[in-house]
């Protein structure tokens, strides 16, 4: 199935070496739970050793120029692009998303490597007007040191490169623990990092029990910065663990995105964008819509057109052509959605009958639309993380803004309006780190990705993304 079987690695990449252990984790295909392979289950001692090696290697990496680092990163970028078919296949096998989406994610992942290779050359210090005539004041920026990261299963490639690329471009080393459902994409990226000539110890991928490995990654004194993407619940725990050694911390956590359609919106555009923003990756993205707020005057039109498009979505194996929605990552994820669904139905929501019913077995679930939803229902407050759309009617702007902001989360929000005054009013009042206005697709490497409230801390991608891997040092020179 792969053109280059060397990309399918069942070992950890530590200090430039492929390391195996007797104790393993078994990785399965979410389509049918068939075994794909195994990866090592490392111990705390293995991780501590890797951290020490990453620390030793980082000094030399920081000492070469940003331009020299960019050359190596650009080789990594080119290798990722050249292997997009195999990387996409590995991702679909372990994660389930349709192959076209998996390949799209590989391009997205590669874009961070290309972007930060260049951004590394644009790290500027500054001079500051002195307060005493005989002083000269300036700042320099330096790599923060050894970094660690823990990433989720829903974007097995992009969440790795969105952290590793700025770290490496800045002159840091990094140790990454990918999600246990999807380690093979991360290990394939490590194989390509090795081929690109990234020196031993600079980019490391570890696998094993999350709690066991999470302890040294968040508490080892040689780690200067920790970056996490995952659920808010786990993020809170890891943030606490980082407190013991006062690590610089970035958190990209859960969301509860509202999608508001005003009565002056282009409804056809809103419907197409709604389908993309809700059902991409089977609804399993942190920026997926969780709540649709539709103005009373356009509600029926929106619902009719939306239901028609959702009814055409095809559920199936991501490797099959024409699949729009692959399997959910685990059966447990579907059970969690069922609890939310049951609560909503018991409190008066109605589930529409759509045309695309496949047998709901294993990890397959049909896309669903719930109407008559209100904020007494848990589904409005919790991240659904699956293909269930919830629709709520509203009458006016202030009312819908209050409802949209009534959440602990603040990652992405979307709204549709053609009134320029409303566009600015609503964009300024939505409590969210990222806002899609008349679009449901907002992610790219050049724009700052990140949330407010309990959706996280810090920005990834963009010119801000490298700052988290740098420290500002102030120099005060007396010239008298
Ligand atoms: P998760 O359960 O929080 O797991 C994420 C990662 O944390 C995995 O690698 C997991 O390892 C690890 N982990 C879990 N418990 C841990 C512990 N006690 N100590 C150390 N590590 C631990 O989240 P998920 O289900 O994989 O991903 C979905 C969540 O990620 C959603 O909430 C989504 O919104 C969020 N997300 C956010 C963004 C963003 O940029 N804001 C992007 C993508 C996803 P194991 O796999 O080994 O358990």
Boltz pocket constraint, residues with backbone or C-beta under 6 A from the ligand:
constraints:
  - pocket:
      binder: B
      contacts: [[A, 150], [A, 151], [A, 152], [A, 153], [A, 154], [A, 155], [A, 177], [A, 178], [A, 179], [A, 180], [A, 181], [A, 208], [A, 209], [A, 210], [A, 211], [A, 213], [A, 214], [A, 215], [A, 229], [A, 230], [A, 231], [A, 232], [A, 234], [A, 235], [A, 237], [A, 238], [A, 251], [A, 252], [A, 253], [A, 254], [A, 255], [A, 285], [A, 286], [A, 287], [A, 383], [A, 411], [A, 451], [A, 455], [A, 456]]
      max_distance: 6.0
